[in-house]
């Protein structure tokens, strides 16, 4: 396997650095034999992700123990100490040779029916447990992220003609995922996935700004897709801090679209965080066979605009969500034991 970071930046080691050793490089490239081994492990999954999400997850967890040791080691290291970009890209997974045309919306959950989705799930279950959200992607465990001509200018995963602004996934919810995984069945050379880690925010802002970012000075509204399920859809939640946790490995909570400062100074600082993100963010172009795993606690993310053709060969991403400990969600799960009820989010 070739291991190469997306960039060469590494934070200065501190005496009390909890990450201690090496951050996981952001790119992990598979050789042919290792890709075949992952596919073989994934073929043990017989459950349907759309109709049997809990059994699908159980089988994916069991299959994860058959992964090559070096792959498990990289994933576990990413889970433990993270990467300087906040993402890990596994490159070289095998995409189904009989892949159907890219759909025009996300209603059917086509990506979840592929063997590639099973490969994604096996890798994801090294990090934790896959879960679905009732208000996300029609409640599917693995959702289709495709350009939708009716939603092209929206701040949604199916948008394309506008940049998807910087955000933490479900910043408004106590039950947000720990990881977001994006598997590319088809890519687009124009579409860039952006990530920006809490580590970089702390390094690029002044000590005074970092101290302010650790204070609860920002509030947020609720995402549009969740509002129909929420008793008080116009509720303002917060205030929250943008940074929290260890000095050398901070967690980040940001949403460029939904979040606002509760003071003028806080709003100005939020705008500066977005400016620094735009100037210094890491960019990755998802190619067919890539699986991008984003640490949703350690990094904010976004996506560039791009120009779909709507010819059946457009960008086709299968998305999933992972939590490190599903037990904390038991009271919020629907009867399928895998879907977070939207009313709780």
N, C-alpha and C positions, 0 to 999 in steps of 0.2 A: 504493500500500500504506500502511496505517496502522500505525505502529510505536508501541507503548506498553508501558512496563514494567509488571510486575505490582505493583511498588511503586516509590517514588521514592528509595529509599535508595541512596547511592553512597559507596564508601569514600573517605577523604581521600587525595588524590594524594600520593605520596612522591617524593623526589628520584630514587630508584632503582627506582621502580615498574615491573616488567617488563611490565605491561599497558599502560603508556604513555598511551594515549589513552582512548577510551570503551569501557566494557563493552557487550556486545551487549544491547539491550533484550530483556526476556524474552518479549514477545508480538509476533509478526509476523503481521499480518492481511492476507490476500490479497484483492485485488479479483477480480471475475468473470473478467476477461481473463487474469490471471496464473494463477488456478486452472485455467482451461481449457488454458493453455499447459503446465502441469505434467501434466495428464491426458494431453495429446497426447504428451508425451515418454514417459510411462509406458506408453502403448499400444504402443510399440516392443518391449516385453518380451513374448516369446512362450513362454518356458520356464516350466515349472511349479515353483513354489517348493518344494513338498513332495517331488517326485520327481526334480527336476533342480536342486538348490540352487546348484551351482557355476555352471552356465550361466545360471541366473536372476540370480545376482550379477554375472556378467560383463556381461550385457545391461543390468542396472540401472546399472552403472558407465558404460557407453557412453552410455546415455540421459541421465545426469546432466549431460553437457556441452551438452545442448539446453535446460537450464533457463534461465529468464529471468535476466539478469545480476544484478539486484538480489536475487534469491532466493539465488543462489550466494554473493553477497557477504555476506549476513547469516549464512549457514551457516558460511562460512569464518571470519568474525569470531568467531562463537560458538566454533568449534574453537580459534581462536588465543587469544583473551583471556577467553572465557567470559562469563557474565552474573552479576550479583550474587546471583541466586537459585540458580544452578547448572543452570537449565533454559532451554530455548528452546521456545516453543509456536508452531507454524505453524498458524494458524487459517484455515479456509475451504476446505480440500481437498474435492473432490467425492466423495461417498459413493455407491456403486452403488445405483441406483434399484430393482433387483431383489434386494436383500439378503434372504437367508433368515432364518428365525427364529433367535434366539440359542440355541445349543446348551446342553445341560445339563452338558457336560464338554468337555475340551480334546483329545479323542482324535483327532478327524477332521481338524483343521487347516483348518477352513472359511474362516477369515479370510484365509488365504494364497491362496485362489482368487479373491479379489476384485480388481478394478482398483484399488481404494483401496490395497490392499497393495502394488501395483506403484508407486503414487505415493509411498508410504512409502519403498520401497526406493530409488527414484531420489534422493530427498532424503537418505536415509541414506548413500548412496555418495559424497556430497560430504564427509562426515566421515571416512570410512574404508571398511572392507569388512564386510559383514554376515557373521556366523558363527552356527552353531547349537551347542548343547551337548547331548550325548547324554542327559544326565540332566534336562534342562529341557524341559518341554512336549512330551514324546514325541519329542524330537530334531528337531522341526520348525524350519526356518529362521525362519518367522513363526508364532508360537504364539497360540492362542485363550486369552485371559484372560476367563473368564466365571464367574458365580456357580454353584458346584456344590453342590447341596443336601446332598451327603454330606460335603463339606469346609468347610461354612459356618463352623465355629469354629476352623479351623486357621490357622497362620501360613504360608499358601501363597497364591499369586496367585488361586486359585479360592475363597478364603475371602470372607466378607461380614459375618458377625455379630460379628466382633471386629476391632479396629483392627490393620492390618498394621504391626508395630512398625518403628522406625527402623533402617535398615541400608544398608550398601554392598552392591551386588549381588555375591554370591560372595566375601565378604570373606576367606574361608579359602583362596582359590585364587590361584596365581601367574598364572593365565590368565583372570582375570575380564575382562569386557567393559569397554571404555573408555566406551561409551555404551549406555544402555537407551532404546529408542524405544517409545512407547505411542501407537498410533493408534486413535481412537475411531470405530468403526462405529456404535455407539449409546452414549449417555451415561446417567448417572443423576444427578439433581440432588442426591442425598445424598452421593454418592461424591466425596471430595476426595483428590487426590494431593498429598502433602506433600513439600517439598524444603527442605534447609537446607545452605547452602554452608560450606565450610571458612573462607572469608573471614569469615562471620558468627560462627562459633565463635571465631575469633581476636579479633574485635572485642568480643565480649560476655563473654569470660573475662578474668581478670586476667593480667598478664604472667607471674606465677609459675605459674599454672595452664596457660597456653599452653606454657611451658617444660617442664612435666611431661608434657603431652600429646605432646610430641615425643620422649619417652623410650620404649623398648620395654618397656612395663609391662602389656600386655594380650594375652591368649591367646584362642583361639576353638576351638569344636568344628566339625564338618562338617555342612553342611545335610542334612536328612533325606532329600531326594530323591537326593542323591549317595551316601549311605552304602552302598546295595547294591552299588555298583561299586568301592568303595575297599577295598584290601587290609586296612587298619586303620581301620575305620569309627569307632571310638571314640577315635581319635588326637586329641590336643590340639595345635594348631598355634600357633606363635608362640615367644616374645612379639613383638608388634608395637607400633609407635607409632600413636596415633590421628591425629596430624597429622605431615605431613612436606612437604618442598619449600620454595619461597620463602616468606618472611615475609608478603608481600602477596598471595600466591595459593596458599595451602596446599592440599595434597591431604588427604583425610579417609578414614579406614578405621574403620568402626563397625558393630556389629551388636548391637542391644539384646537380642536373644534368644540369640544364640550366644556372645557375647563376655563375658569376665570379667577383672577386674583380678587380677594375680598378687600384689598386696599389698592390704591393707585400704584404704590411702589411694588406690590406683589404682581400686579398685572404687567408692569414694565419688565420685571424680572422673568416672568413667564415668556414674554415676547423675546427676551434675550436668549433664554434657553432654546427657543425655536430657531432663532438666528444662528446660534452656535451649532445646533443640530444640522441645519442646512449647509453650513460651511464645512463641517467636519464629519458628517455621517459616512458610514461604510455602505457601499453599494454592491449588490450581487445580482447578476442576471441569471435567473433560473433556467437551466437547460433541461431538456428531457432526460429523466433519470436522476435528477437532483432531488434530495430531500433536505430542506432547510428547517432546522430546529431552532426556534427562538426562545430564549429564556425571558419570559414575560415579566419576571420580577426584576431582572437585571438590565433590561434594555427596552427602549421605546423603538417603534418601527413605523414604516410608511411604505409607499410605492409610487413610482413615477407614473405619469400618463403614458399611454401608448395608443397605437392606431390599429384596432382590429379590422379584419376584412369581412368577417361574418360569412366565411366560405367553408366552414367545417374544420379548418386547420388552425384556428386561433389558439391562443394561450389557454391551457387547460390545467388548472391546479386543483389537486385534492387536498383539502384542509382538515386538520384534526386538532383537538384540544387535549391536553394532558394535565392531570393533577398528581402531585407527589403522593398524596394520601387521600384516597377516596372516602375513607371513614369519616372525615370531617364534613362530608357532604350528605351522609345518610339521611338526615331529616329533610333535605331539600330535593332528594331524588324522586322521580316518578316511579311507577310500579316496575318499569324495566330495569331499575337499579343502575342505570347509566346516564340518564338524562336529568339535568338540573331544571326543575320547574321554574319557568320564567318569573312567576310571581315572587320568588325568593331573591331574585338577582338585584 
